[in-house]
Structures are given as structure tokens and as C-alpha cells.
Amino acid sequence: MVLAHWRGAATPVALRDDTSAGSVLRALRAPHTSGLEVEAVSANHFDIDGFVGVWSLLNPAPARRHEALLRLVALLGDFRELDWTNPLADDALKLVCWLNAKEKELFYPPFGAPALRRSEAEASAEKFAWFLPAFGEILENPERSRAAWEPEYARVRHAIEIMQSPATHLVRYPDLGLLVVHTPRPLPYYALFGPTSGFDIVLSCYDGRRYELEYKYTTWIDLESRPTLPRLPLNGLAARLTSLEMPPSAWVFDGITDTGPLLRLGSATLSKAQRYADPDQRPIETSSIGAEMMEKEVVAFFQKGYAGIAPRRYWTWAEMKLAGNTD
């Protein structure tokens, strides 16, 4: 049985969910689900959503008991979005920060396996072996490991305060799936993307004319809860912004099949680990384009690109590439 949200995965229709862990939890709640009586559970990489799914299949009783919290953990870990008014949100953040902290302390950060000259599928087995027996105790009482999760937790909580302060304002373009965030400085994703539920593209505008545009992971997977628009290739937007820049600065972009493609100013190529890391942990260059013009150009690009395209579920990569072909 396949229980995954990856594009084109053979997950049973009745068990489809936004996260892979969500599909697992649906299966555990379905009394007549066939295929769960197995000798092994497998995953080809370690991340928070995948880990929660594997752990839940191996620990069905506590997983059902903590289903609501586990769903939030998977959602925050994969999409970096969360409703901070949810009474379980704070515990979800603590658990995610614990997973992140122990992963970095004992192993390697996400997408760091190539630096070890090992495949992710091979190297991640050690993470599963350590986390699977340890997670249940922390799930029951996150305070038992406060020393591990508190540093990142405090950093994110401070950033959430900035996101919720008058210094930050959000501009929503729901027809485009675009959210524009104007905030003073780069922030951790768990704060920056916290209020982005329902949106798939984020333009972050920081003081000092610093910008990043990102396609969220929500359009890399088969999102179940709502229809989405396809990703458009960003070469046209990059060329337009470069033409507005003071030379020799140029805008660079990742391909649409990357898990979280970025459009950003600068010639330096970021590694996958750097792109996955928080915005406040990578350099963001100063543009000569004003924030108002930047927002205007981004909105105009997507308005033109999405003209005549209706949102829907389950885009294939071939369909997505065809939708973005403007030649």
C-alpha cells in the first residue's frame, strides 16, 4: 500500500490527504482499510511528515490518540504553515523544533546527505533508527526535552511576534494564489509561512529592498484539500526584473520541479540545503527595485500567465509544463 502525497502516488482515493502522515492517519481511522497488515513500513527519505507517517503506522494506538497534534506537526514540518490560534499549535512547534534540533545535532541537516557522499535513502536509515523509539515520550510530554527544542522555538516565537505586529502587513491575491509579505527582515519559515494557508506563492519583501519569491511545497505534491494553479516557469519574470535592475545585478531562479523554487537576486548559486534553510540563514542581496514596483511586476506576471487557466487538483508534471509553455 502506498500512503504518500507525492505527485502521481498510488494512494487510495479515500485515503488521500494534504500530507503523507495525514493519509496514514486516515488509514488508521478507517476500520476496514486493507493492506495495513504488513511486515515492514518503508520511506525513501527522512523528513518530519514522512517520519510522522512511519511512526504512526508502527504505533497506531498513540497515533490515533494524538491525531490532531500529529497532523499539525506534519503540516508545519512540510508546508511551514500553521494556525497559531489552534490550542495545539504551540506543542506542534515544540515537537518540530525538537525533531530539527536532534536531527542536526546527531546526524546532518535536511538535504545534507550528498555532502557526506551518501544517498539520502541510505543515510536516513540511521535517523529513523534513533527517532522511532525516542519520539513517543516527547509526544506525550514535550517539556521532557525542553533543552533541545527551546533555542529554535524561542527564535520562531520572536519571529511570530514580528509577523503579528504592525511592522508586518500582508497583501493577498487569492485569484493568483499569491501572498505578499512586507516585513522588516528575513524570518524563519515557521513564522514567515505561518499565515500562508490557502496560498501557494509567497513574495517576501524585506526592508532595504531585499526580496525573495518562492513556490511553496503545496504545488509540488498532490494537494487534496483544494484546487491549485500550476507552477509557471520563472525565466520570463527573472528577465523582466533583471532589465529593471542596475547592472550588473541579475535575477536567478530554480526550475519548477524543485521542491521549493526560489526567485532571487544574485549570481551565487545556493545549494539545496541552503535553499531549504530559513531565509534568515542565507544572504539576500539589495535590489535597486522599489517594493511597490516589485509587487506590481510580480502580480502582472502571474495575472498574464494564469489568464485562461483554472485551478484544479492533481496536475501532472507534463500538464504543468504545458500550462507554463507560452511559446
N, C-alpha and C positions, 0 to 999 in steps of 0.2 A: 504494500500500500504506500502511495506517495501522499504526503501531507506537507505541501510547500506552496508558497505564494509566488514562486519564480514564474516568469512569463512562459506560458505553454506547459506548465507542470500538469501531470495527470491526476490532480487532486479531485476526488469525487465531488460532484456539483454540490451536494448537500453539505459538504464539509468545507467549502471554500470560505476563506476569511482574509482580512487585510494582512495579517501576519501569519507566518507558518505556525507559531505557537498557538494562535487563535484557532487554526484548523485542528490542531491536536486537541485542544480543549473542547471544541465542538464534538470531536470523535468520542472523547471520554464521557461526554454528556448524552451521547446517543446510545440507548440501551441495546440496539440491535446492529451496531456497527460491526461489519465483518472485516477480518484482516488484522485485528489487533492482537490476536493470539500468535505471537511470533517469538522467535528465539533471540532476535537481535534488533536493535534500533541503530540507524546509521545517519551520519551527516557528513558532508564533504568539506566543511569548514566550521570554525568556531566564531560565532557572534552571539549577541545577547538573545535575539529572537530564536535562533537555532538551538542555542543551549536550553532555553526555557522549554522549547518543544521536546527535546530529547529527555530532559529531566522529568517533565510531566508524564511522558509515556512510561518511564521507569518508576514513577512514584504517583500513580493515578489517584489514590485517596487524598493525600495532602494537596495535590494539584487541583482537584475538584473543590476542596475546601477553600483554597486561596485563589480561585479562578479570577476573580475581579482584579486582584492585585497583580497576578501574573500577566494578565492581558495588558495592564498599564506598563509593566516592566518591558514587555516585548515591544509595545508601541513606542515607548520612549527610546529604547535601545536602537530600533530600526529607523523610525521616521523622525526622531528627536522632537516629537510634538506631544503635548500633554495639557489637559485642562487643569490648571493649578488650583481651581476651586474644588476639585474632586477630593474628598477626605482621605483617599488612599494615595494621592499624588506624592506627598512627602515621603512616604515609605517606599514608593516606587523609585524615587530619585536616590534614596539611600542605597537601595539594592543595586541599582545600575552603577552608582559610583563605587560600590564595593567590588562588583564584578570588574569594572575598569581598573581599579587600583591593584587588585590582586593579579589580574592578567599582566599588567605592566611590571609589577614587582617580581613575579615568579617566572614569567615567560617572555613574551615580546608583544608590542602593541599591534593593533589590527593592521593587516597588510604588511607586517614586518617579517614574515617568513622568508621571502626571497633574499633578504639581507643575510639570513642565516644559511643561505644556499640549500634550503629545504623546500619541499612543496607544502602548501597550506594543509592539504589533506593529511600528510604525514605528521607535520609538526603539531597540528591542532589536537591530535590524539592525546598528547600529554596534558593539554588543558582540560579536556573532558575528564580524564582520569582523576585530576585533582579536584575540579569543581563539583562533579556529580555527588560525591559523598559529603561535601562541605556545605552545599547550598541550603539544604533543608533547615539546618539550625539557624542560619542567618535569616531565612524567610520567616521563620516563626518569631524571631526577635532580632531585628537589625541592630539594636543597641549593643549586642554582644561583640560587634566588630566596629565600633564607632571610630577607633583609631585609624582604621583602614579607609573608611569612606568619607570621613569628615573633611579632609582638605579639599577634595573636588566638590563635595556637597556645599561647603561654605562659599567657594568661588562661584558656583552656579546660583546659589540663593542670592548672592550680592548682585549678580548679573540680572536675575529676575526682577530685583528691585529697580534696576535701571530701566528694564523693559516696561515696567508698570508705572514709571514716573513720568512727569510732564516733559522730561527731556527726550522722550521717545514718542513718535507718532507713526501710525500705520495707515497706509493708503491701499485700499482693496480694489482690485479689478476682477470681480468674480467671473465675468464672461471670458476672461483670459486665463483664469486660474493663477493670477499673478498677485502677489502681496509685496508691497514696497515698504521696507522698514527703514525709517530715519532714526538713527540712534547715535550717541556721541562717539562710540568706539567699538571695535570688534569685540564680540562676546562669545562665550561658549555656546555651542549649538543647542544644548538643552534649554537655554534661556532664549536664544535668538529665534529658534524654530518652535518654541513652546506654543505660541498663539497662531500657528500657521495651518491648523487643521482645516481641510477643505480647499487648500491651495497647493499647487504643485511647482510653482516657480517663485523664487524669492530674490528680490533685488535689495541688497543691503547697502544703505548709503550712510557712511560714517563722516564725522567731522573731518575737515581737511581734504575734501573732495576725494575720498577713498571709497571704492565701490567693488562689490562682487555680485555677480548674478549666478544663481545655481538652480538647476533642475533637482527637485527633491527625489528621493528614492521611491516615492509613491508612484512615479511613472516609469520605473524600471521593472517593477513587479506587476502582477495581475491584481490590481486593487479590486476588492469585492464590493465595498460599501457604496461606491458612487462611480459614475462615468468620469472619464478624464479626456483631455485633449492630448494628441500625440506630441512628443518632443520634436521640435524643429531644429535642424542644424543651425549652428550659431555663427557660421562663417560670414554671412551677409551682415549681421549685426556687428560683428567684430570689425569688418571692413569699414562700415559706416562710422563707428566710434573712432577708429584709427584715423579716418580722414578729418575728424574734428579735433584730434589731439595735436598738441605742439610736438613736432618731430624732435627726436627720432622715436618717441614712445609709440607702442603698438599694443593692441588688444589681442589676447590669445584665448583659445577655447579648447575644451575637450569634446570628443565625439559623443554622439547621443547614446551610444551603447555603454558608456561608462556609468557606473552606479550612481554617481552624483556629479554630472558635468559642471564645470565652472567656466565662467567667462570673466577674465580679469586682466588688468593692465600689467605688462611686464614681459621681459624676454626670458626670465628664468623659468625653467621647466620644473614644476613641482612633482615629487614622487607621489605614488598612490597613498602612501602613509601620510604625507603632508596634506594632501587634498582631503583626506578623511579626518584629519585632526581639526581641532576647533579653529575658527577664524582668528582668534586672539593668539594663536600659536604659529602663525605664518606671516610673512611680510606682505603688506598690501600697499602698493605704490600710490603716490598722489597723482591725480589726473588734472588736466587743465580744463576739463569739462565741469560746469556747474551742476549742482544736484538737480535743479529744475530741468535743465536740458537733458541730463542723463535719464531721468524718469520719462521725459517726453519721448526720447528716442527709443527706449525700450518698449514703451507702450505702443508706439507707432509700428514697430517691427512685428510685434505679436498680433496686433489688430490686422495688419495686412496678411500675415502668414496664416492666421486662423480663419480668414474670411472664407465662408463656404464649407468649413469643417465643423461637424457636430461632435460634441463629446460622446463617448461610448465606452463600454467595458471591453477588456480583452483584445487590445490591439496586438497583432503580431509585429515582430520587428520588420518584416517585409512591408506590411501595411503602413507602419510608422515612417519608414524611409520613403515610401511612395508619397505619403501625405506631405512630407517635407521637401519633395522634389519640385522646385519652382522653375526648372529649366523649360 
